[in-house]
Amino acid sequence: MTLQVLTFGCRLNAYESEVMRGHAAGLADTVIVNTCAVTAEAERQARQSIRRVRRERPGARIVVTGCAAQIAPAAWAALPGVDRVLGNEDKLRPESWAEGAPGAVSDIMAARETAPHLLTDFAGRARAFVQVQQGCDHRCTFCIIPFGRGPSRSVPVGAVVAQARALVASGYRELVLTGVDITSYGPDLPGAPSLGQLCRRLLALVPELDRLRLSSLDPAAIDADLWRLIAEQPRLMPHLHLSLQSGSDLILKRMKRRHGRADAAAAIARARVLRPGIAIGADLIAGFPTETDALFAETLAFVAETEPAFLHVFPYSERPGTPAARMPAVAVALRRERAARLRQEGAAAALRFYQAQLGATVSVLTETEQGGHSEHFAPVRLDRPALPGALVSARVTGAGPEGLIAH
């Protein structure tokens, strides 16, 4: 049987899964489970997959890694069928995947360097991810990820450019810069380049790159160079996904976020002035501890006022060891109800955004013969076949809850 990699969680995990796929290519009958610790649901799905793999491939060797494994290695090692647990630093080292290499969970809190890994393929994906940053220095009260990823470390500009060139040479038309907190890029590097400066240099030094996209951004930390690129650079996609988490000032304060409601609204307004038609996405947590009906209503009102086109909504999930887990909890059923209401508002905003594209010409990165995503990251179904991985210009002829129809 061949090597199999199961990935849970963020785009950074997707990037790291491809690194591991390359390092472990010589291992037969092995399944790598790259876990996520953001929510209890993500951990549940990983455990469920381990049980399924053990049933379907009883002879396979199961290696568990990722943030959940880093935070609680003994618990994952104790699961029936798990042969090995690797920490987040160890999983990226080639020597960890040599036959007979021992399992290990290293102290990533002491790690100060993010080693680049040159990739040329992303397992059938139309777009590729480029890691520019790792770890986080902030301590939001709900978040366990700093315990799984360690402090913020930046990938040198030269290594980012080399990775981008390799991926573009392999045929990728769109790259996504990813990390844990990419707006914290740069202060640990010589000259302290900002994320905007990195993007500017990357676009200048890799002119053959057609499309550059950014993963989630902290609205409190978008630098001046990045704002200029948003306004001036057509190769930087007109799509910003913001890590908002709430539309209530009191909840944001209790989350220990660095922005307030007005800051987030101002960032969205500024993006729309600088880049008319830009698509805004947002992460939101429903049912954070102490969130009353009135405080939740503030978030609903914020969504109605700012109309982000793409909402990524999580019901709050307790993470043991975080300050929020010790705060007065909102009932789980109420969290789910509030998450459903937010998703409903988000779906309505998305539909309005799609309908506004009727008659427009969009550039589609095709992921299948039937379609892909536009420059705004809107799903597009083409009414004519296309070659996957291509950039196709198409006119929008229809819009519905699932996205755009174009010819």
VEXVEX-180952 format. One line per field, with one value per residue (C-alpha): residue in three letters; y, z, x. Coordinates in Angstrom, 2 decimals. Example, Ala and Ser with C-alpha at 12.3 -4.5 7.8 and 13.67 -1.06 7.14 Angstrom:
BEGIN
aa ala ser
y -4.50 -1.06
z 7.80 7.14
x 12.30 13.67
END
This chain:
BEGIN
aa met thr leu gln val leu thr phe gly cys arg leu asn ala tyr glu ser glu val met arg gly his ala ala gly leu ala asp thr val ile val asn thr cys ala val thr ala glu ala glu arg gln ala arg gln ser ile arg arg val arg arg glu arg pro gly ala arg ile val val thr gly cys ala ala gln ile ala pro ala ala trp ala ala leu pro gly val asp arg val leu gly asn glu asp lys leu arg pro glu ser trp ala glu gly ala pro gly ala val ser asp ile met ala ala arg glu thr ala pro his leu leu thr asp phe ala gly arg ala arg ala phe val gln val gln gln gly cys asp his arg cys thr phe cys ile ile pro phe gly arg gly pro ser arg ser val pro val gly ala val val ala gln ala arg ala leu val ala ser gly tyr arg glu leu val leu thr gly val asp ile thr ser tyr gly pro asp leu pro gly ala pro ser leu gly gln leu cys arg arg leu leu ala leu val pro glu leu asp arg leu arg leu ser ser leu asp pro ala ala ile asp ala asp leu trp arg leu ile ala glu gln pro arg leu met pro his leu his leu ser leu gln ser gly ser asp leu ile leu lys arg met lys arg arg his gly arg ala asp ala ala ala ala ile ala arg ala arg val leu arg pro gly ile ala ile gly ala asp leu ile ala gly phe pro thr glu thr asp ala leu phe ala glu thr leu ala phe val ala glu thr glu pro ala phe leu his val phe pro tyr ser glu arg pro gly thr pro ala ala arg met pro ala val ala val ala leu arg arg glu arg ala ala arg leu arg gln glu gly ala ala ala ala leu arg phe tyr gln ala gln leu gly ala thr val ser val leu thr glu thr glu gln gly gly his ser glu his phe ala pro val arg leu asp arg pro ala leu pro gly ala leu val ser ala arg val thr gly ala gly pro glu gly leu ile ala his
y 0.00 3.55 6.50 8.42 11.86 13.01 16.75 18.62 22.36 25.30 26.04 25.90 22.28 21.69 23.10 20.99 17.86 18.28 18.66 15.40 13.69 14.42 13.38 10.15 9.17 6.03 4.62 1.92 1.24 4.34 6.82 10.27 12.06 15.79 17.03 20.41 21.72 24.78 23.11 19.94 19.03 19.08 16.71 14.46 14.18 13.22 10.51 9.22 9.01 7.06 4.52 4.25 3.77 1.03 -0.78 -0.34 -0.75 -2.98 -3.48 0.21 2.16 5.24 8.35 11.20 14.73 18.35 20.79 18.43 15.86 18.51 19.71 16.29 13.64 10.98 11.07 10.52 7.85 5.96 5.67 2.09 1.69 4.71 3.62 6.94 10.57 13.38 17.01 19.99 20.66 17.01 16.35 18.78 17.18 14.63 12.46 11.98 9.95 7.56 3.90 3.14 6.78 7.15 9.23 12.57 15.70 18.46 21.73 23.99 26.89 27.10 26.96 30.23 29.32 28.32 26.17 26.52 23.40 23.65 22.19 21.81 19.95 20.17 16.83 17.77 21.32 24.10 26.70 26.26 27.48 29.20 29.32 32.74 32.61 30.19 30.47 33.33 35.78 36.80 35.13 35.39 33.91 31.28 30.05 27.02 27.32 29.16 26.06 23.91 26.24 28.22 31.83 33.78 33.06 34.42 32.75 34.92 36.80 34.93 31.57 32.72 33.93 30.67 28.65 30.84 30.48 26.69 26.46 28.83 26.85 23.75 25.40 27.02 30.24 31.28 31.19 31.74 33.11 31.30 31.06 31.23 35.05 36.39 40.07 39.46 38.72 40.21 41.72 38.75 39.12 41.48 44.84 43.82 43.64 43.88 41.56 44.29 44.63 40.87 40.87 43.77 42.08 38.73 40.20 42.14 39.20 36.60 38.52 35.26 34.77 35.59 35.69 36.23 35.66 36.10 33.89 35.28 38.76 40.49 43.76 45.54 44.81 45.49 47.60 50.66 48.82 46.18 48.84 50.40 47.03 46.44 49.74 49.46 45.86 43.88 40.65 40.81 39.33 41.58 39.35 39.90 37.42 39.04 37.40 39.35 36.80 39.13 42.37 43.24 45.44 43.76 40.27 41.36 42.71 39.44 37.57 39.78 40.77 43.77 45.46 46.83 46.90 50.34 49.24 46.26 48.34 50.94 48.28 46.90 50.40 51.31 48.15 48.94 52.50 51.43 48.46 48.92 45.58 43.79 40.66 40.58 37.37 37.05 34.51 34.74 32.80 32.29 31.78 32.92 32.72 35.56 36.39 37.52 37.91 41.64 41.10 38.55 41.06 43.45 40.89 40.31 44.07 44.32 41.67 43.49 46.82 45.64 42.76 40.48 38.21 35.09 34.20 31.37 30.76 28.57 27.76 28.46 25.38 25.09 24.50 23.18 25.40 28.63 31.52 31.44 27.84 29.10 31.85 31.44 29.29 29.75 26.62 24.46 24.43 28.24 28.44 26.28 28.31 31.55 30.04 29.01 32.56 34.02 31.56 32.50 36.18 35.29 33.26 36.19 38.57 36.11 35.85 39.65 39.72 37.03 38.82 42.01 40.13 39.46 40.57 41.05 39.33 37.29 35.49 31.88 29.63 26.28 23.47 20.99 20.91 22.46 25.49 26.96 30.30 33.88 36.53 37.41 33.75 33.34 29.78 29.69 26.95 27.18 26.15 25.00 22.57 23.94 22.51 22.30 24.65 27.25 30.89 31.37 34.64 34.20 36.34 35.84 34.77 33.52 33.78 31.66 30.55 28.26 30.93 32.10 30.59 31.88 31.33
z 0.00 -0.67 1.61 2.60 4.26 6.04 6.75 9.21 9.87 8.26 5.05 6.98 7.80 4.10 3.25 5.90 4.74 1.35 3.04 4.90 1.75 0.14 3.15 3.69 0.02 0.54 3.31 2.29 3.92 6.12 7.00 8.33 10.28 10.49 13.31 14.22 17.74 16.98 18.03 19.77 16.53 14.58 17.12 17.04 13.25 13.46 16.06 13.93 10.91 12.91 13.89 10.27 8.99 11.54 10.36 6.63 6.62 9.61 8.52 7.97 10.19 11.61 12.40 14.19 14.11 14.02 16.71 18.67 18.83 19.86 22.73 24.08 22.67 25.31 24.66 20.93 21.44 23.65 20.89 19.59 16.32 16.63 16.06 16.39 17.42 15.94 17.06 14.76 14.46 14.01 11.28 8.94 9.34 6.65 9.21 11.14 8.22 7.83 8.39 12.09 13.23 16.78 17.60 19.28 20.42 20.70 22.62 19.83 22.28 22.08 18.28 16.71 13.05 10.39 7.88 4.28 2.37 -1.42 -2.83 -6.44 -6.12 -4.01 -4.46 -7.16 -5.97 -8.52 -6.21 -4.04 -0.53 0.49 4.16 5.14 8.91 11.78 15.38 17.26 19.98 20.95 23.59 22.63 25.52 23.39 21.39 22.06 18.86 20.39 22.56 19.43 17.17 19.46 19.00 15.76 13.27 9.73 6.58 4.92 1.82 -0.36 0.69 0.00 -3.46 -4.22 -3.21 -5.32 -8.35 -7.98 -7.78 -10.70 -12.76 -11.97 -13.51 -10.59 -11.59 -8.07 -4.78 -1.29 1.42 4.66 8.29 11.77 11.97 8.71 9.62 12.27 9.47 9.55 12.86 13.54 10.14 9.16 8.21 9.70 6.40 6.74 5.07 2.52 1.71 1.31 -1.11 -3.09 -3.47 -4.30 -7.09 -8.46 -8.34 -9.70 -12.57 -14.07 -11.06 -12.19 -8.89 -5.28 -2.48 1.27 4.03 7.15 8.28 11.66 10.92 13.58 11.84 8.10 7.24 5.01 2.19 2.08 1.91 -1.06 -2.81 -2.24 -4.01 -6.80 -7.60 -9.80 -9.26 -5.57 -5.52 -4.50 -1.55 2.11 4.83 8.26 11.66 13.34 15.81 17.13 16.46 20.15 21.84 25.21 23.77 21.76 24.97 26.78 23.85 24.24 20.60 19.42 17.54 18.43 16.49 15.01 13.96 12.08 10.39 9.40 7.88 5.79 4.67 3.78 1.70 -0.23 -0.93 -2.09 -4.13 -5.20 -5.42 -3.14 -1.43 2.36 4.36 8.13 10.91 13.70 16.95 18.17 21.83 23.38 27.21 28.78 25.41 26.23 23.74 23.63 22.94 20.24 18.71 18.38 16.22 14.12 13.64 12.69 9.98 8.70 8.60 7.00 4.87 4.59 1.61 3.09 6.74 8.43 11.63 14.56 17.60 20.55 21.58 24.99 24.76 28.08 29.43 27.89 29.97 28.11 29.17 32.77 31.95 32.43 29.49 27.06 26.62 23.74 22.10 22.20 20.66 17.79 17.38 17.23 14.77 12.53 12.64 11.70 8.85 7.63 7.60 5.86 3.20 2.46 2.17 -0.11 -2.38 -2.67 -3.53 -6.19 -7.69 -7.98 -10.34 -12.96 -16.37 -15.18 -16.68 -14.12 -14.16 -13.05 -11.75 -12.80 -10.25 -12.30 -15.88 -14.61 -12.78 -9.90 -8.11 -9.36 -8.35 -5.52 -4.43 -5.49 -6.60 -10.35 -12.40 -16.08 -18.68 -20.96 -20.22 -19.20 -18.47 -14.68 -13.45 -16.14 -15.89 -17.85 -18.61 -18.41 -18.32 -15.34 -16.56 -13.32 -9.55 -6.75 -3.19 -4.39 -6.37 -9.96 -13.34 -16.19 -19.87
x 0.00 1.15 1.80 -1.35 -1.48 -4.64 -4.71 -6.91 -7.08 -5.37 -3.50 -0.23 -1.03 -1.75 1.69 3.39 1.58 3.23 6.63 6.02 4.76 8.12 10.20 8.24 7.91 9.98 7.77 5.32 1.93 2.07 -0.67 0.27 -2.45 -1.67 -3.92 -5.42 -6.11 -8.23 -11.49 -12.62 -14.41 -11.13 -9.60 -12.68 -12.46 -8.78 -9.47 -12.34 -10.02 -7.45 -10.10 -11.26 -7.70 -7.10 -10.25 -9.63 -5.86 -5.05 -1.46 -0.67 1.70 -0.08 1.98 0.18 1.54 0.34 -0.79 -3.04 -0.26 2.26 0.07 -0.97 1.40 0.69 -3.05 -2.57 0.10 -2.36 -4.97 -5.30 -3.46 -1.15 2.43 4.23 3.69 5.80 5.94 5.53 9.26 10.22 7.67 9.46 12.89 13.87 15.66 12.42 11.08 14.00 13.13 13.31 13.51 12.15 9.10 9.68 7.89 10.45 10.22 9.02 8.78 12.56 12.68 13.80 14.22 11.74 13.56 12.37 11.29 11.28 8.07 7.03 3.70 0.55 -1.22 -3.70 -4.43 -4.80 -3.22 -0.15 0.63 3.84 4.76 6.10 5.70 5.26 4.04 2.40 3.51 -0.02 -2.14 -5.79 -7.71 -9.49 -6.50 -4.31 -2.25 0.77 1.26 1.34 3.31 5.61 6.75 6.51 9.29 9.56 10.87 13.57 12.49 15.00 13.59 10.02 11.04 12.88 9.81 7.54 9.79 9.87 6.07 5.49 8.01 5.93 2.88 1.06 -0.70 -1.77 0.13 -1.29 0.98 0.26 1.32 -0.15 -0.16 1.23 0.76 3.46 5.93 9.40 10.59 12.89 14.63 17.47 15.98 12.60 10.64 6.87 4.37 3.64 7.34 7.62 4.68 6.10 9.49 7.92 5.80 8.78 11.18 8.73 7.09 5.78 3.48 -0.07 -1.95 -0.92 -3.43 -3.10 -4.42 -6.09 -4.98 -5.17 -7.02 -4.94 -1.64 -2.03 1.02 1.24 3.03 0.33 -2.41 -0.57 -0.38 -4.08 -4.73 -2.18 -1.26 -3.68 -1.71 -2.57 -6.05 -9.00 -9.86 -9.01 -9.89 -9.81 -9.44 -12.25 -13.73 -16.46 -18.30 -18.64 -16.04 -16.54 -16.12 -13.08 -11.56 -12.26 -10.74 -7.64 -7.77 -5.75 -8.61 -12.01 -15.25 -14.49 -10.97 -12.38 -15.07 -12.47 -10.20 -13.08 -14.10 -10.51 -10.09 -13.27 -12.18 -8.73 -9.99 -13.62 -15.39 -12.93 -14.30 -14.06 -14.04 -14.06 -13.58 -16.16 -16.64 -20.21 -21.00 -17.74 -17.89 -19.93 -21.57 -25.12 -27.94 -27.21 -23.49 -24.26 -26.67 -23.72 -21.91 -25.02 -25.33 -21.67 -22.15 -25.23 -23.38 -20.13 -21.46 -18.42 -19.05 -17.46 -17.99 -16.10 -18.08 -17.03 -19.14 -16.82 -14.84 -13.17 -9.45 -8.07 -5.32 -6.62 -8.04 -11.36 -11.95 -12.21 -14.74 -18.51 -19.64 -22.50 -24.63 -23.43 -26.86 -26.96 -23.50 -24.67 -27.86 -25.87 -23.40 -26.31 -27.72 -24.35 -23.97 -27.45 -26.47 -23.24 -25.02 -27.33 -24.37 -22.55 -25.58 -25.76 -22.06 -22.52 -25.53 -23.49 -21.13 -23.82 -22.60 -19.02 -16.01 -14.07 -10.75 -11.25 -8.49 -9.93 -9.75 -11.79 -13.04 -16.27 -14.90 -12.93 -12.65 -12.56 -10.06 -12.48 -12.46 -16.07 -16.92 -17.51 -19.19 -18.31 -20.86 -18.03 -15.17 -11.78 -8.36 -7.73 -5.04 -5.66 -6.70 -9.92 -11.68 -15.44 -18.58 -20.92 -24.36 -25.89 -25.60 -27.03 -26.33 -23.51 -21.68 -21.42 -22.23 -20.10 -19.43
END
